[in-house]
Amino acid sequence: MAPFLDEHRIDSEESIARLDSRGALRSLATAGAQVREALSLSEEAGIERVAGGERPRSVLVASLGGSAVVCDVLELLAEPGSPVPVSTRRNLPLPGWVGPLDLVIAVSQSGRAAGPLALAAEAGRRGAALLTVGAPESPLADVCARARGVHISIGSGRSSSRTALWSMLAPVVLAAGHLGLVDVSAKVLEDVADRLDERADACRPSSESFVNPAKVLAADLAEGVPVVLGDGPLNGVAAMRAASMLARTARMPAMFGELPDDASQIVACFDGPFTSAFGAGAGGGMGGAGTGGAETGGSAPTGERDIFADPYLDPQPAPRLGLLMLRDFVPETPSPEAAEMDALTEVVVSSAHETGIKVSQVTAEPGHPLVRLAGQIATTDFAATYLALGLGLDPSVSPHIADLGERTGR
């Protein structure tokens, strides 16, 4: 039986206030403000002093959990032209090659995450340059002070690493920009803040379900088992973040992939047990004849939603596969690589449609890569949060996560 999303819950301020105990929606809406505050806090902390203002031999980034995407974004931005290698690490051991000529960046919203904290401490003992981002007056800040590094505070009122992403990410990419590792300046981050503000306005709670892009996407995702696919490295990072938010915030298991490498494993699912092609023979495969034709819920073909079905009285169909396709902006005159990627994406989407799979698409608006990525992440972050609320779940509080913490002391 597929989960039922109650649109009244995500259109009612009273319902949102009752379910959203820690103000996840409100925190997501501050993403643009987080970037602007991060610019100010970075300047106050002396971000130009990172690594002595000189380009390091290499950069290692340590972050995990809700802040893990910081590593992924820096790798994405650095890959095209960074003059030094950028690598990531979640926990000890710190690689043996890290020494006084290298820069270690450790990120933790609370300043207490064991992995980044231990890596920062070991980097300090080896004399490596250190940049830390996290809560002020935290163990991470203390480690950084002892190592004579630069610690940048994430500001006040940040209760969750999932909703404080830009407080952690903005200082890291700004520092990398100062060192010439990525093409990111304060001006680019101001554009990021503007894009995040635009997404927050479009996805605001007062915007009704039929016009709010995040609420529409949440309703689509509630209809099946989501697979998130990005059309290249930029949307690959966005897909990874979306799958994480769907699982942690909305409690929806989601797999993710990135084109072109993951095309086969995603398309292979199109004739699996969660699609109408299952048991239908070769017709449901790539370029096949179309959907299976069986009906569920009284009148709707398999893979489609019966808008007349009563979610409480009528038999509900089994969960079906749903494809969330994250697409990049394609200019009027695309490069050969962009044109080839767009063509592959169209083939995957067409194949999904032919198999009766619900397809949702989120396309980036033009801008700097970080600006485009910001818009994609904001839309899917809001969608995952609305999905949790529509399912009657608190997006910030999970009893099983709390139980895990009590049992493991984490």
C-alpha positions in Angstrom: 0.0 0.0 0.0 1.4 3.4 -1.0 1.6 6.1 1.7 -1.1 8.7 1.7 -0.1 12.3 1.6 -2.8 14.6 3.2 -2.5 17.9 1.3 -4.6 19.6 4.1 -1.6 19.1 6.4 0.8 21.0 4.2 -1.7 23.8 3.4 -2.8 24.4 7.0 -0.6 26.7 9.1 -2.1 25.0 12.2 -1.1 21.5 11.1 2.4 22.6 10.1 2.9 24.3 13.4 1.7 21.2 15.3 3.9 18.7 13.3 7.0 20.8 12.6 8.2 21.0 16.2 11.6 22.5 15.5 10.7 24.8 12.6 12.4 22.9 9.8 10.5 24.8 7.1 11.3 28.1 8.7 15.0 27.1 8.9 15.1 26.1 5.3 13.6 29.4 4.4 16.6 31.2 6.0 19.1 29.5 3.6 19.7 32.8 1.8 20.2 34.6 5.1 22.6 31.9 6.2 24.8 32.6 3.2 24.9 36.3 3.9 25.6 35.8 7.6 28.3 33.3 6.7 30.0 35.9 4.5 30.0 38.4 7.5 31.2 35.8 10.0 33.9 34.6 7.6 35.3 38.1 7.2 35.2 38.7 11.0 37.1 35.4 11.6 39.8 36.4 9.1 39.2 33.9 6.4 42.0 35.4 4.3 44.4 33.9 6.9 43.4 30.3 6.1 46.6 28.4 5.3 48.6 31.6 5.8 46.9 33.0 2.7 49.1 30.7 0.5 47.9 27.9 -1.7 48.4 24.5 0.2 49.9 21.4 -1.3 46.6 19.6 -0.9 43.2 20.0 0.8 41.3 17.4 2.8 37.7 18.0 3.9 36.1 16.2 6.8 32.3 16.2 7.2 29.6 13.7 7.7 25.9 13.2 8.5 23.8 16.2 7.5 26.9 18.2 6.6 28.4 15.5 4.4 27.4 17.3 1.3 30.0 20.0 2.0 32.7 17.5 0.9 30.8 16.6 -2.2 30.2 20.2 -3.3 33.8 21.2 -2.8 35.0 18.2 -4.8 32.5 19.1 -7.5 33.6 22.7 -7.8 37.3 21.9 -7.5 37.4 19.1 -10.0 37.4 21.1 -13.3 40.5 23.2 -12.5 41.9 23.1 -9.0 45.7 23.3 -9.1 45.9 21.0 -6.0 44.1 17.8 -5.1 41.0 17.9 -3.0 40.0 14.8 -1.1 37.4 13.9 1.6 37.5 11.8 4.8 34.7 11.0 7.2 36.8 9.6 10.1 40.2 8.6 11.3 42.8 7.7 10.3 44.1 10.9 8.8 46.1 9.9 5.7 49.8 9.7 6.3 50.7 12.2 3.7 48.9 15.1 5.5 51.5 17.4 7.0 52.5 21.1 7.4 52.1 21.9 3.7 48.5 20.8 3.6 45.1 22.2 4.6 42.5 20.3 6.6 38.9 21.6 6.7 36.7 20.1 9.4 33.0 20.8 9.4 30.5 20.0 12.2 27.3 21.9 13.0 27.5 21.1 16.7 31.3 21.1 16.8 31.2 17.7 18.5 31.0 15.2 15.6 33.6 12.6 16.5 35.0 12.1 13.0 35.7 15.7 12.0 36.8 16.5 15.5 39.4 13.7 15.6 40.7 14.5 12.2 41.1 18.2 13.1 42.9 17.3 16.3 45.3 15.0 14.4 45.9 17.6 11.7 46.8 20.1 14.4 49.3 17.7 15.9 51.0 17.3 12.6 51.2 21.0 12.0 48.8 21.1 9.1 46.8 24.3 8.4 43.3 24.1 9.8 40.0 25.6 8.9 37.0 24.6 11.0 33.3 25.5 10.7 30.9 24.8 13.5 29.3 26.0 16.7 31.2 28.7 18.6 32.7 27.7 22.0 32.6 24.0 20.9 35.3 21.3 21.1 36.0 21.8 17.4 36.6 25.5 18.0 39.0 24.7 20.9 41.0 22.3 18.7 41.2 24.9 16.0 42.4 27.6 18.5 45.1 25.3 19.9 46.3 24.7 16.3 46.3 28.4 15.5 43.8 27.8 12.7 40.7 29.7 11.6 37.4 28.8 13.1 34.2 30.2 11.5 31.0 30.2 13.6 27.8 29.0 12.0 25.9 31.6 13.9 23.1 31.2 16.4 19.8 29.3 16.2 21.1 26.4 14.1 19.4 23.3 15.5 20.0 20.8 12.7 22.8 20.2 10.2 20.3 19.3 7.6 18.7 22.8 7.7 21.9 24.7 8.4 23.7 23.5 5.2 24.6 26.9 3.9 26.0 28.2 7.2 28.6 25.4 6.8 29.1 25.3 3.1 29.4 29.0 2.3 32.6 29.6 4.4 34.3 26.5 3.0 33.8 27.4 -0.7 34.6 31.0 0.1 38.0 29.9 1.7 38.6 27.7 -1.3 37.9 30.7 -3.6 40.4 32.8 -1.7 43.0 30.2 -2.2 42.3 29.9 -5.9 41.0 26.3 -5.7 37.5 27.0 -7.0 35.9 29.8 -9.0 33.7 31.1 -6.1 33.8 34.7 -4.8 31.7 36.7 -2.4 29.7 37.9 -5.4 28.9 34.3 -6.5 27.7 33.6 -2.9 25.5 36.7 -3.0 23.9 35.3 -6.2 23.5 31.9 -4.3 21.7 33.8 -1.5 19.4 35.4 -4.0 18.6 32.1 -5.7 17.8 30.5 -2.3 15.5 33.4 -1.5 13.7 32.9 -4.7 13.2 29.2 -4.0 12.1 29.9 -0.4 9.4 32.4 -1.7 8.2 29.9 -4.3 8.0 27.1 -1.8 6.6 29.0 1.2 3.9 27.3 3.3 1.3 29.9 2.3 1.6 28.9 -1.3 -1.1 26.3 -2.1 -0.4 22.7 -3.1 -1.3 23.1 -6.8 1.2 26.0 -7.4 3.9 25.3 -4.9 6.7 23.4 -6.7 7.9 21.6 -3.6 4.4 20.6 -2.5 3.7 19.3 -6.0 6.9 17.3 -5.9 6.1 16.0 -2.4 2.7 14.7 -3.6 4.4 13.0 -6.6 7.1 11.4 -4.4 4.4 10.1 -2.0 3.0 7.9 -4.7 5.8 5.4 -4.9 9.3 4.3 -4.1 11.6 7.1 -5.3 14.7 6.8 -7.4 16.6 10.1 -7.8 18.7 10.5 -10.8 21.0 13.4 -11.7 22.1 14.2 -15.2 25.8 14.7 -14.6 28.1 15.6 -11.7 26.3 18.7 -10.5 22.9 17.1 -10.3 24.6 13.9 -9.0 25.5 15.9 -5.9 21.9 17.2 -5.7 20.5 13.7 -6.2 22.7 12.4 -3.3 21.4 15.2 -1.1 17.8 14.6 -2.1 18.0 10.9 -1.3 19.5 11.7 2.1 16.8 14.2 2.9 14.0 11.8 1.8 15.3 9.1 4.1 16.2 11.2 7.1 13.5 13.8 6.9 10.5 12.0 5.2 11.5 8.4 6.2 11.3 7.4 2.5 13.9 4.9 1.3 15.4 6.3 -1.9 18.2 5.2 -4.1 20.1 7.7 -6.2 22.4 7.8 -9.2 24.2 10.0 -11.7 24.2 9.9 -15.5 25.9 8.5 -17.5 27.5 5.9 -15.2 24.3 4.8 -13.4 22.0 4.7 -16.4 22.0 0.9 -16.6 21.4 0.2 -12.9 18.5 2.7 -12.8 16.9 1.5 -16.1 17.2 -2.1 -14.9 14.7 -1.3 -12.2 12.1 -0.4 -14.8 11.3 -4.0 -15.3 11.5 -5.0 -11.7 8.8 -5.8 -9.1 7.9 -2.2 -8.4 6.8 -1.4 -12.0 4.0 -2.4 -14.3 6.5 -4.1 -16.6 7.1 -6.8 -14.0 5.9 -10.1 -15.4 4.9 -8.4 -18.7 7.7 -9.9 -20.8 10.1 -8.0 -23.0 7.6 -5.2 -23.8 8.4 -3.3 -20.6 12.1 -2.9 -21.3 14.1 -0.1 -22.8 12.2 1.1 -25.9 9.4 -1.4 -25.2 5.8 -1.3 -26.2 4.5 0.6 -23.1 2.7 -0.1 -19.9 1.2 -3.4 -18.7 -2.5 -2.5 -18.9 -3.6 -4.0 -15.5 -5.8 -1.8 -13.4 -5.8 -1.0 -9.7 -8.0 0.9 -7.3 -11.1 0.2 -9.5 -10.3 2.4 -12.5 -6.7 3.7 -12.7 -4.2 1.9 -14.9 -1.1 0.5 -13.2 1.4 3.3 -12.6 -1.3 6.0 -12.5 -3.1 7.6 -9.6 -6.8 7.1 -9.3 -8.0 10.6 -8.3 -11.4 9.2 -7.3 -10.1 6.5 -5.0 -10.9 6.9 -1.3 -7.6 6.5 0.5 -9.3 5.1 3.6 -12.0 2.8 2.0 -10.8 1.7 -1.4 -8.1 -1.0 -1.8 -4.7 0.6 -2.3 -2.2 -0.5 -4.9 1.3 -1.7 -3.9 4.0 1.0 -3.9 5.3 1.7 -7.4 8.6 3.0 -8.6 8.8 6.8 -9.1 11.6 8.6 -10.9 12.8 12.0 -9.8 14.9 13.4 -12.6 17.2 16.3 -11.7 18.3 18.1 -14.8 20.8 20.8 -15.5 20.2 24.0 -17.5 20.9 23.5 -21.2 21.8 26.7 -23.1 20.4 27.3 -26.6 23.8 26.3 -28.1 25.0 23.5 -25.8 28.4 21.9 -25.9 28.6 18.4 -27.5 28.9 16.9 -24.0 25.8 18.8 -22.8 23.8 17.8 -25.8 24.8 14.1 -25.4 23.9 14.2 -21.7 20.5 15.8 -22.5 19.8 13.2 -25.2 20.6 10.3 -22.7 18.4 11.9 -20.1 15.5 12.1 -22.6 15.9 8.4 -23.4 15.8 7.4 -19.7 12.8 9.6 -19.1 11.0 8.3 -22.2 11.7 4.7 -21.1 10.3 5.4 -17.7 7.1 6.9 -19.2 6.7 3.9 -21.5 6.9 1.6 -18.5 4.2 3.5 -16.6 6.5 5.0 -14.1 5.6 8.3 -12.5 8.3 10.8 -13.6 9.0 14.1 -11.8 11.5 16.6 -13.2 13.3 19.5 -11.6 15.4 21.6 -14.0 18.0 24.0 -12.8 17.8 27.7 -13.8 20.8 29.4 -15.4 23.7 30.7 -13.4 27.0 29.8 -11.9 27.3 26.1 -11.1 27.0 26.7 -7.3 23.9 28.9 -8.0 22.3 26.2 -10.1 23.1 23.6 -7.5 21.6 25.8 -4.7 18.3 26.0 -6.5 18.1 22.2 -7.0 19.0 21.5 -3.4 16.5 24.0 -2.1 13.6 22.6 -4.1 14.2 19.0 -3.0 14.9 20.0 0.6 11.5 21.7 0.8 9.9 18.8 -1.0 11.3 16.2 1.5 10.1 18.4 4.4 6.6 18.8 3.0 6.5 15.1 2.3 7.2 14.4 5.9 4.5 16.8 7.1 2.0 15.5 4.6 2.5 12.0 5.9 1.9 13.2 9.4 5.6 13.0 10.5 7.7 15.5 12.3 10.6 16.3 9.9 13.0 16.9 12.7 12.3 14.2 15.3 12.5 10.5 14.7 11.8 8.2 17.7 14.1 5.5 16.2 16.9 8.0 15.8 16.5 9.0 19.4 16.4 5.3 20.4 19.6 4.7 18.4 21.3 7.5 20.2 20.3 6.2 23.6 21.5 2.7 22.8 24.8 3.8 21.4 25.5 6.9 23.3 25.9 8.9 20.1 
